[in-house]
Amino acid sequence: MRIITRGLMLGLLAACSGQARADDNVATEIQALKAKLKELQQKVDSQARKTRQVEAAQAKAAPMAATYKALPVDPCASGKICYKGITLTFGGWVDLTGIYRSRNIASDTGSVYNFIPYQQAHNFFVPETRFSARQSRFSVLAEGNANPDTHLAGYGEIDFEGAAQTASSVATNSFNPRMRQLSLELDRTDLGLHVLAGQSWSLNAPTKSGIDPRGVDAPGVIDFESVPGFLAARQPGLRVWQDIGPEFKIAASVENPQTAFFGGNTPAVGTPAVGPQGVINPNVQVNLTGPGGSFFNSLNNVSLNQVPDVTAKAAWDPRLGPYKLHVEAWALYRQLFDRFNGANHTYDTGSFGGHVFAELIPKTLDLQLYGAHGVLGRFTATPFPDAALAQDGTVLPLTITAAAVGLIWHATPELDVYSYAGLEKAKANFANVGTVPFGYGNPLYNNTGCFTENTPAATCNGTPGKSGRSPRASTTPSTRAITARSKPACNIPTRDASLSPASVARPRPTTTSS
């Protein structure tokens, strides 16, 4: 028993001794970890002191100019040229147009509808064939940012439709270039505000998207005079427009005024069927010829105008899924002016119109609609005059009604097939002195010889009207059969990159009449 008791006691003593040694080891490890942590803390504090010293030294150094700002990397897009922050986009095409007309009007690429002859003229029976490269066009668009919110754009465009006296078709065909557009545009993206100054399409010219001063939604025909019912002009002026949300825009412009009178530089009076020829008041003045050094051609008179044309326009581009729709409406104020009997006389006129462009089938079939009404003669494709004169010199404004419709099928990416129909109509306006006729569309004018070759010119005044009832208007209709065009390789740059007129030849249909 004693031996067993002693063995138990010795075992207990050994166990207690081992536990004591284990506790001593743990304590030693904890002490070492604490020492290591203290060492790391000292290193962190030392690094923090060094960092504060470096920052203090930098603060004492001269600071860099506050105006310095690193320029973002903006690689030049394909097809453009970039130079010192300015992006240049070139456009245009080289054109060869083949022309055939069944009635000879001695005209280049523009078929002037108002001069298509009656049977009275020899050239009614003479066809016309010619080639022309004068619709070749070149343009450049320069863009840059003055700051992140201010965008600047300058645009210039020329063709070769100028015709100096030396530009003869006999030998060299040296037709001179002319300015089509030349303008500067400022856009403030933060304000949604845009300003344009220079020569561009008139604000009443239709577009495909928003308010686009450089592009125009013109019929895609080859004929330079386009389609009756399409109204537009290119002229210098100042334009301002405002974005109202992503879909709606409003605009206003003041543009160069001019008035086209019946008879041209010398206002005309038709020859009556019976009785004496009317004579306009010799004291009346409606235009002037620019003197030498005026930079106007001495063969062209300049009308008397004291206020610019004023146009207001609204454009709506709703989002209809894959379908594109553009709707716009405009109103135009014009003042006509003349002087007679020692006094100035003004005539205020108002006109209005609208345009619709719609994708009936996205990227396949487009619809174009045009309409306008008012004193718009100089804007027409015909072209009509703006006014005629009464005997005493009173201006007789001519009211125009114009409409056109077109369908364009994008058969392939390189080929469009289109069809157009259009109408321009001038309402007669006249004032007789007894039985002596004055004005435009007067039923007393002599038109008895219009349909017989070689009759005297006085027997075909070409402004229709019938006695015994209100005279009908002078009308220019136009229909164009389904016709194809190919798209040019380079297009004029516009806001929506809309297609410019094609550069392929096409005979002009002979269904147009005046």
Helices and strands as residue ranges (DSSP letters): H 2-60, E 81-83, E 86-93, E 97-101, G 113-115, G 122-125, E 128-132, E 137-147, E 150-159, E 178-188, E 193-201, E 234-244, E 248-255, E 287-289, E 301-303, E 309-316, E 319-320, E 323-340, E 343-361, E 365-374, G 377-379, E 387-389, E 395-397, E 400-412, E 415-426, E 429-430, E 439-440, G 457-459, E 474-486
